Amino acid sequence: MHHLLLSRFVLALGILLSTNVHAKEQVSPCIQYETADQNRVHIARVDLHCPSIKIIGTPIKQSNQTTSNFAFPNKTTVAINGAFFDENNKPQGLNVSNGIRWPNSYDTTHHAFLACTTNNHCFIEAPNRKTAHNPAWHTVISGWQTLKNGSYICPRGSQRICHSNARGQHPRTAVGLSDNNRYLYLVVVEGRKTDFQGYTLNQLARLFKKMGVNNALNLDGGGSSTMVVNRTRVNELPSRQFFLERNVANHLGIIDTTTR
């Protein structure tokens, strides 16, 4: 009898410690934060129907700084790193902050983007499109691979690096919209650690699909991947970075004004 009770206890403990169990926290009235996969995956769900939600990008004059240094002065509830960028710290693709398009910034068929208005009407551009800037967009963040229905899509004509990046396990940053466009998801996956290398893009796409998100976008990852909730960075950085966040070109921030 005692052995039976012990085995049931061990089984219950194993279920509680399963990577399928998520620890959820309501960090503000309209933003929920949770972790998955042994706390290696960080997920923020933003209710876009809340009038208190404000979506911002990095002011152009605040480029090339860490996500924490963007989050603190802008008093974001949640912030993540943004677009891929070149050697001159210029974000690639179309990027708009506070209604202002970044200099020489435009969409290409090799990039897709998340665009949101001041009323929080958001959409993610389909792959292989080239879309002109719309002045109604208040915040635009560009990414690379599209995550669709549980798998990744490289733009047509992409170099091999697009697929090699997608198939490798790396730290990841991504955004996605629920199928009814009500919820915006911000996801950061840790990696490049001795016990956890990260996610492939198919793994990341399947995670989104489990959350009811069939349309998402891969942003800059690797050592750039960072999520700050309120005033705390919640993800661990790659082992070789120790505690040092990487400067990145731009960021995406969510402010729930009801918390002020």
Order of alpha helices (4+ residues) and beta strands (2+ residues): alpha-beta-beta-beta-beta-alpha-beta-beta-beta-beta-beta-beta-beta-beta-alpha-beta-beta-alpha-beta-beta-beta-beta
